[in-house]
Amino acid sequence: MKLEDIKIVMLGTSGAGKTSYLLGMYAIMQTGVQGFTLSAKDMDLDLELTERWEKLISVTGEDRWPTPNAAAMEQYGFNFSYGFRPLMGFEWLDYRGLALSDRSTEQDVQDLVQYLSDSQCLFLCISGEHLVESVTPNTVREIKSDRMNQFIQQYISENKQPTNQNPFPVAIVITKYDLCHHRDRDEIIADVQKLFQALFTPNTGWLTMICPVSLGKELCNDLDHASIVPVNVHLPVVFAVYAQLRAYGIKFKAQRDRLNKSIDTIKKGNSLVQLLKSKELNNYSNELEACNNEIMAAEENMKLLSEELQQVSLYFSGNEVTADV
């Protein structure tokens, strides 16, 4: 089963750690998690990302960290595979974080809005350095959660409103989590929910994950000399693929219901009707078998992915849920 490619965009301010997260995520997923791996579609991109990651883990001091993205936008293509069999491809947008502060007339903002409207999953990047204490109105200004909410609203104006039958996945990624891990986890989650209240409103169709990630060694006061020990960096991408498999399964289950209804209608007819529609009935039966195979394949992969997602907080239409099949 090979799914259609999707687009992922991560919203976050300059310095929130979007690029560092990308490098850590790619490095971990190259090795693989539960048989799932990530590879760059372009082998030169693979070398570039690997070299930048090697610099991050071997160099000390400020020089190890990626400089803020100077280019307006960079797009990376990846394949998400199981046992090296491509399961889903996706395009990742890395953009200049200052775009969150630019006017809507700026080209980078227009490009970002267009990319977002075409995306199938959204990552919101907030730095743990702003969650060291309970959130205040100043926190909103620092992480620009108000601006991120505005971009989400823009997405809604360009696309259909998510529903329980057609949800939209959003991963809230808390980077540099080692800086705020001293706080109670539930308190941090409650603060994140305050910053993005609309995503946790009942019956709105948002499938939301709150995921703390870290590249720095916990309990180390000097991050510039800390060991690079990635934590949870693979989970947002696992969530994105899981959400697409879930949507894929919902679509094929609806198709299965329609096929079963059509088959039942023919079978309820008299013998003449059944004879005249025997070819149509056979076609429906073949389609139903193929449909069931797709559902089975999706659920098998979802089961593996859901095991990884047990360690994070998931919410569907405002209610906390567990990743399942």
Secondary structure, DSSP 8 states (H G I E B T S, - for coil): -----EEEEEE--TTSSHHHHHHHHHHHHHH-BTTEEEEESSHHHHHHHHHHHHHHHH--SGGGS-----SSEEEEEEEEEETTEEEEEEEEEEE-GGGGTS-TTSHHHHHHHHHHHT-SEEEEEEEGGG-SS---HHHHHHHTHHHHHHHHHHHHHHS----SSS-EEEEEEEESGGGTTTS-HHHHHHHHHHHTGGGGSTTS-EEEEEEE-EEE-TT-S-GGGS-EEEESTTHHHHHHHHHHHHHHHHHHHHHHHHHHHHHHHHHTS-HHHHHHTHHHHHHHHHHHHHHHHHHHHHHHHHHHHHHHGGGSEEEETTEEE----
